[in-house]
């Protein structure tokens, strides 16, 4: 019997026939990661927040202020803006609203609402969009909402449906936004002199630019008079230019898709009409992403570069070189800054671009992308990076889906490719529409600083004996428990005996104690205990209003198994004039989490995937960090391919094929 050398794998190439692939390349790999010479299943996703937002989630933003403890997860939908409340695990409505004065509903049909003590602004002119509630003037306390058909004048609105008869009531008019699934939100975080900190600016390209400083609700950013498809900020803290691109002039009612504008530098966020036109083509600007101190201005079919003009002032802040390369991106959210270059989805392939040169990195997978991409909805594509694993993750809509349903994963250090799909709460395909970074910041709670040993009390004695476990207990800690007086603190520790400043009131063995930290042990300030996680969490928002958290914490998708696996090339094992008999396959595996359950199935085909053997389930010991498992076959052919299914936390190292290379078949080739 002959044996191959151990076969290891490092990438997937879809465009090359399986019989032509190099030995280390797979023809298919789903939900796997190539990691330092081994293959493992990707991490999982879990729902984030306790409830659905019931609308397309078209943007997610991590708004961080200058103090590292102040950070906010902001979720944008077609109609509303929410901010995550981590203490309750819910999203609070932060949509702009108006509640000045009091209202009365009409007695005839109850569809007219009259305002007293205020004035509804004439600029709020959307039809069948805004909603009003009479439950409270505070939006979070409102449950019953009624759709506003129109604001007829400064004191009256007309409802779509009938409302209850209300006399001089508080109210909340929720000024919903007018976007849809194609109007993704873009954000930036410039410094504001008024707030003395960073604020968030947000645009969906349809409504007035929105602003928020972490207090109250979002409101219109009136310093800039126009609408814009994209907003960004560039510069040092306190001296940034806020840049708008692909804008709509509200005065002339004209779109300027090839123009960028910017506010004056500095924290006053002042508008002086600064602009630059990029008329190298009629393509619209899709967005702007910085790279090594320069601005890459993306259109759908070209890239221009803006450099800082040190003597230009606010009016001529940038030198712009137009049309540096004749490719761009239809979806600015697919552009990721790796540090010295960008990774870009161009609509036809995936490239690296460093401001001068480019490389097509999707070769071997490009035709697969082009043949399956739903071009009509490619503008919904987006990407993110997982820097700890050096992964660029690109979500695309593959036919017939209108939403992103597959993730192409590229390791920008090793050049490997794989493909991911994810499952939603119901176990169906996850269709994400937006992404955001979530790096959890937390401090140890008082509960986490409380120890729970047991001990024996003696009446009228200040000693607690046989304290177990004793580890972590220090002088100065507070002790509570049955028959222990209040305000009892540890004054001495000898072995497993602790002494208190008070005497016990009874003799009892095995008392449950609570021993906690006090200021006597706190050598650090509380803020020094704040910990930033050392790995990246990604939030994904879908078309149903659900958010999901992708991170190392999860081994499944919302308690659904991750369907991971791969298919090898066709191995030509026969000798000239002979067929071969496939006899066995030896798998080298790791199971690093000890007894954690895992699964591995394998099957083989000797006719280019037309027919397969039955699945063989490989028994895993579960108590070894390394194992070799042999699977027996007995089939005859000329070339063999294998398909393997696996689950977390199993790690695949290599495969060795055993065969009889000189088996004589009685079949004749035509």
N, C-alpha and C positions, 0 to 999 in steps of 0.2 A: 504493500500500500504506500502511496506517495502522500506527502503533506505539503501544503503550501507554506511559505513563510507567514508569520502572523500578519494579518491584514488590518490596517488601521485606516480611518477615514477622516477627512478634514474639510469637506465642502460638498455642496450640491450644485450640479449643472444640469439644467432642464433641456437645453437646446441640443445637446450632443446625444446621438444614439447610445443606448446602454452598452452595446458591444464595442463601442469606440472610446469609452471613457478610460482615463487612467485608473490604475488600481485603487488609488486613495480617494477617488471621487465617487459620490453617490448619485444615482439618477433621481432620487427623491428623498426628502427628509422633512418631516412635519413635526413641529413643536419640540425641536431638539436644539441643543447648543453644543458647538464644538469648543471644548474647553481644555487647553493644554494637552492635546493628544487623546482625549477621551470624548465620549458622547454622553450627554445626560439630558433629561427632560427639562424644559424651561420651567421657570417659576409660574405660580398660578395667580389668579385674580379673585378678589373678594369684594362684595358690594360695600360701598362707602356711604355712610349716612344711613339713617333709619327709615327713609321714605323716598319715594320717587318725586321728581320735580314735574312730572307729567307734561313734558314738552321737550322738543329737540334741544339738546345741550350743545350749543354752538361756540362755547368758549370756556376755558378754565384757566384761572390765573392765580399764582402764588404772589400776593402783595406783601412785601417785606419792608418794614420801616427801618430806620437807621439802627434802632435798638433791636438786638437779635431776638428778644422775647416777643416782639410785636410782629406777628405775621398772620395773614388771613387767606383762607381759601375762598376764592370768588368764583361762582359758577354762573354762566350766562346762558339764557335760553332765548328762544325767539321773542318772548314777550317780557321776561323779567330778569332781574339780577338777584342772586342769593349770596349770602355769606355764611360759611360754615360755623356753627357753634359747637366746639369740641366738647364742652362740658355736658351737653345734652345729646350730641350726636345727630343734630338736625341742622337744616339750612334755614336761615331766617331771611325773609323777604327784605330786600334793600332797594327795590325799584323806586324811582323818583315818585313823589306823591304830593298832594296838596290837601290841606285840612283846615284852612283858615275860615273862621266864621261858622255859621250853622245853616242847616238846610231844612226845607219843607217839601214834601212830595205833594203832587197835585191830587185833588180828590176825584178828578174825572179821568179814569183809566190808570191813574197812578204812574204815568210815564214821564211826567215833567217834574224836574227838581229845581227848586228856587233857592238861590243863595242869598244870605244876608250877612253883612259884616265882612265881606271880602269881594274879590273880583277874579273870576277865572280868566286866565291869560288867553288872548286871541291866537297865540302861536300854537296852542294845543288844538290842532284841527283835524286829527285823524277820525275816521268814521268806523264805528263798530269795533273799536279796539280797547279804549280805556274802560276801567271798571270802577264802580263806586260801591262802598259798603257803609251801612248806617250802624254797624255794630260798635264802632269805636273810632276815635281820631288817630289811634295808633294802629298801624298796618298789621303788626304781628298779632293783634287781638281780634282781627276781623276774620269771620268765617263765611258769611253770606255776601257774595259779590254779584252785582248787576252790571251787565254790559251797557256802556254808553253809546247810543247811536250817533249823537253829535252834540257838540257844545254850540248851542244856538246863538248865544250872546254872552256877555260878561257875567250875567247873573242867572242864566238858565241853561240846563242841559236836558236832552231828551234821551230816555232809556229805550232799549230794544224790547224789554219785557216789563210787565207790571211790577211795581215795587209796593211794599206795604205802606199804608198811610203813615207818614212821619210828620210830626210838628216840632219845629225848632230842635233838630237833633244834631249832635256831633256826627262827623262823617270822615271818610278817607277816600279821596279820589286817586286811584292807582293809575299813573300815567304810563301804561304799558308801551313797549317798543314795537316797531313795525317790521322787524326782520323776519326772515324765513330760513329754511334749511341751508340756503346758499349764502347767507350773510353771516359769516363767521366773525366773531369779535376779536379785535386786536387791542392790546393794552401796552402801556408804558408807565414808568414810575419816576417822574421828575421831582426835583426838590422845589418846594413852595415856601417862599418867605412868609406868606400868611400863616401857613400851618407849622412852620419851623420844622418840617420833616418832609419825607416823601409823600406824595399823593398818588393815586392811581387815575389815569385817564384811559377811557375805553371808547371804542367806536365799532359799530357794525356796518358803517358805510351808508346807513339809511337815516338814522336819527341824529339829533344834536350830540356832539361829543359829550360823554358823561365823565364826572369826576367824583372822587370820594376820598376823605382823609381819615377814615376808620371810625368816624362818629356820625350818627344820624343815618341819612339815606343818601343814595346817589342823587346828583342833581346835574342840571345842564351846565356845561363849561362854556360860559358866555364870552370869555376872552377871545375865542376864535369863532368867527361868524359863519363858517362854512361847514359842510359835511365832508368826510374823507373816508376812503376805503381802508386806509392804513395810517397808524400813528406809531411813532417811535421816539426815543430820546437818545442823544449822543453827546458826550462830554463828561467832565468831572462833576462831582457832586456840588450843587449850587451854581454851576456854570454850564448848564446843558442847553442845547437847542432841542425843543420839541418839534419833530418833523412830521408833516402830514403829506400824504401822497395820494394821487388819483382822486382829486377832490371835486366837489360839486359846489359851484358858486351860487349861494342862495339869493344874491341880488339879481344877477343876470339870468338865473335859472339855466346855467350852462355847465356841462361836464368838462373837466380838464383832466383827462385820463393820463396824459403824458407829463404832468406838472407836479413838482413837489414844492411845498411851502414850509416855512419854519418860523417859530416864535423867536424873539430876541433871547440871547443867552442870559442866564441868570435866573434867580428864583422868583422874579416878578411875573413871569409867564406872560409877557406883553407881546401883542400882535402889532407889527408895523408893515405888513404886506410883503415880507421877503419871499421870493420865489425863484425857481429855476425851471426852465422848460427843457424836456428831453425829446426833441423832435426828430431823432434819428430814425424813428419808425412810428407807425400808428398803433403799435401794440400798447396796451395799457400797462402802467406800472402796477405790479402785483405786490411789491413790498420792498423793504430795505433792511439789510442785515449787516452788522459791523464785521470787519475782519482786520485784525492787527492794526487798529487805529484808522482804518479807512471804511467807507460806506459802500457796500455792494448794492447797487440799485437794480432790482430785478424787474424785467418785463417778461411777457410770455415768450418772447423770441430773442431777447438780447440781455446783456448785462453791461451796465455803465458803472463807473467808479467815481466817487466823490472823495476828495482829499481836503483837509482843513486848509483854509486860506488864512494864514496868520495875520495878514494886514487888511483883510477884507471887511472887518467889522461885521455887523449883523446883516447888512444888505447883501454882501458878497461873501458869505461865510465859507463857501466851498468852491474849489476847482473841480470841474466835472469833465471826465473823459467819457464820451458817449460811445456806445456800441463797441466795447472792448472785445467781446465775443458774440457770435451770432447764435447763441442759444440762451434760454432763460428757464423759467418755470411757470406752469399754469397755476401752481399752488404754493404760495410763499411759506406756508406752514411745513413744507417738506424740506426746507433748507435748514441744515444744522451746522453750527459753527463748532468745528473740532479744535480750533485754536490757531492752527497755521493754514487751514483750508476749510472750505465748505463742502458738504456732501449735498447734492442737488438731484431732485427728480425733474427731468426736463420735459416729461410728457411722452418721451420715446425711449429713454434709457436713464441710467443713474450715473452721475459723474462726480469726480473731485475737481475743485477749482480753487486755486491759491491766489487769485488775482492776476495771474499771468498765464499759467498753463493749466491744462485740464487732462484728466484721464477718464476714459469710460470704464467704470468698474463693474458694470453689469454684464460684460461679455460672457457668453455661455448661458445667460438667463434672459437676455434682452428680447429674443423672439417670443419666449413664453409670456413675458410681460405684455408685449405689444398685442399678441394674439388674444389675450384674455382681458385686457384692460377695457373698462367701459369708458371710452373717451368722453362721452357726453357729461360724465360726472367726475372727471379727473381733478377738477378744481376742489373737490372735497377731500383730497388726499392730505395726509399730514404725517409727520415723523417726529421721533424723539431719539435721544441717545441715552444709553446706560453706560456711563463712563467707567464704572467699576469692571465691567465686562467688555468694554470697547465695542459696544454694539450700536449700530444705526438701525432703527426699526421704522420701516416705512409701511404705512397702511394705505392700501389702494382698493378701489371698487372694481372687482372682477365681475364680468358678465354672469348673469343678467342683473346683478344687484346695482341699485342706485347709491348704496352706501358702502363704505369701506368694509370689506369682509375678509381680507387676507393681509398678513403682515410679512413683508420681505425683510429678512434680518441679515445684516452685513457686519462682519467683524472687521473694523477698519485697521486692525493691526495685523491679522493673519490673512485677510482677504477671503474668509470663508462665507458661504451663503447657506441659509436655511429658510424655511417657510413656517409661519405660525397661523393658527386659527384659535379663537377663544370662544368660550361658552358663557351665556348670560345666566341670569338667575333661574331660568326655566330649563337650562341644559341645551338651549338652542344656540345657533351661531350668534356671536356678539357682533353688532354693527356699530362700532364707535364712530363718533362724529368730531370729537375734540379730545385734546390731551392737555395735561398740566402737570407740573412738577409738584411733589409734596414731600418735603423733608421735615419729618415730625420733630418738633422741639418739645422737650418735656423736662420737668424737674421731678425728683422723687417726692411722692406725696407723703404726708405724715403717716398714713397707714403703712407705707413701705418701710418706715423707720421704726416700726413697733415690733418687738420680739414677743413670742408667746410660749415661754417655758412653763414647766410645772415645778412646784416646791412644797415642802412640808412646813407648816406653821406651828409654833408653840405659844400658848397663851401667855401674855405679859412679857414676851421676849421680842427683842428687836431683830432677831436672826431668822432668816428663811433658809432651811437646810435642804440638801439634796436637790439643788436647782439644776434642771436639765431641759434643754442644753444650755450650757453656760457661755458658749461662744457668742461674742458680740456684746456682752453685757459689760458696762463700764460704770465707774463711780460717777455720781451726779444724775444718773437716769431716774426717771419717775416710775414708781411701781404702783399698780392698781390690782385689785382682786378682792374676793370675798374675805371679810374679817381683817382687812388691812385698812388702817385709817387713811383719810384723804390727805393729800399733799405729803406722801411718803416718798423719800428719795434715798438712793443708795449712798451709804457713807464709807463702806469698806467691802472688799471681796477677798475671801480666803478659800481657795479651792472651789468647791461647789456650794459654799455658804456665803450669803450676802447679808450685810447688816444695814438696817434702815435707821432713820431718825425718829421712828415711831414704833410702838409695840403692837404685836398682833392681839386681836381680841378673842381668839379661840385657838384650840389645838386641832388642826386638820391636816391630813396627808393628801398629796396630789392635787393641791389647789392650782387652778388655771390662772396664771399671772399674765398681766400685760405690762411690759417694760418698754418705755419709750424714751426717745432722745429729748434733751432739753437744751437750753442755751449753753449749758456748761460743756457740752460736747461739740457745739457748733463752732469749730475753728474757722470755717469758711462762711462767707456771706451766702445768703440763699441763692443769689444769682450765679454764684460760682458753681452751684450744683446742677445748673441747667446743662443738658446734654443735647448736642445735635447728632442725629443718626449719621452713621458713616456710610450709608448706602442710599441709593436713590429710590424713591417711590414714585410711580407714575399713576396719575389719575386719568381714567378714560370715561367720557360721557357719551351715552348712546342716544338714539332717536326716540326712546321711550321715557327719557328723563331720569335714567338710572346712572349712578356713578360707580366706578369700579377702581379698586386699588391693586396695581400690579407690583409685587415686591417679593423679596426673599422669604417672607413669612409664610407663604402659601404654597402647598403642594398640589392643589387642585383648583379648578375653576368653579367657584361658588358651590363647593361640595360635589361637583361633578368631576369625574375622572378626566385627566388630560390625555387625549388620544395621541401619543407620541410614537414615532417609529421611523424607519428608513428602509430603502430598497437599494441593494447594491447594483453594480454593473453586471454584465454577463461575463463570467470567467470562462475562457477557452482552456479547458483542462485536458482535452484529448491529445493523443499523439497522432502523427500522420498515418492515415489508413485505419485508424481505430476510433471507436467511441470510447466513453469512459463510464465507469459505474461510480456514482456518488455514494460514499459509504458513511461519512460522519462529518460533523462540524463541531469544533471545540471553541467555546466562548469564554473569554477572560472577562470577569465582571468584578465590580465593587459594590458593596452595600454598606455605605458608611454609617448609616444610622442604626446599626445593630439589628434589633428585632422588628424594626418598622416594616410593615408589609410592603411588598413590591411584586411586580409581575413582569415576566418576559415570555413572549411567544415567538416562534420562528417557523417559517415554511420555506420551501424551495420550488423553483421552476427550472426545467431543462429545455423549454421550448419558447424562450423569449417572453415569458409571462402570459402565454395563452392558457396554460393549465398549471395548477399549483398542487402541491401535496397538502394534506390536512395540516392544520396548525398543531405544532408541538409545544405544549406548555412546559417550560423548564422549571423543575423544582428548585427553589432558592432556599438555602439553609437559614438565612436570616441572622446567623450568629457569626458571620465571617466578614471582615472588611475586604477580603479578596477571595475569589473562588474561580475555579475552572469547571465548566459544565459541558458535557459531551452529549450531542444529539445525534441519533442514528438515522441514516437514510438508506435506501436501497433502490435507486432509480438509475436508468441508463440514458445518456444523451451526449451532446457535443459541447454545450455551454450551460453554465448554471448561474442563476441569480438567487438571491435570498432576500426575504422580507422579514423584518423584526419589529415587534411591538413591545414597548416597555413603559414603565411608570416610575415616578419618583418613589424613593430616592436612589433607584438603581443607576449605576454608571457603567457604560459599555467601554471596554478597553480595546479588545481586538478579537479576531476570528481566524481560526485555522481550518482549512478544508482538507479532509482526508478522502482519497479516491483511488480507484484502480484505473491506471492510465492506459492499459492495453487490453481492455475488454473488447472482444470482437463481436460486433453485432451482425445479425443475419439480415438486417435491413439494407436496402440499396438506395443511394441517393439518386434522384431523377436528374 
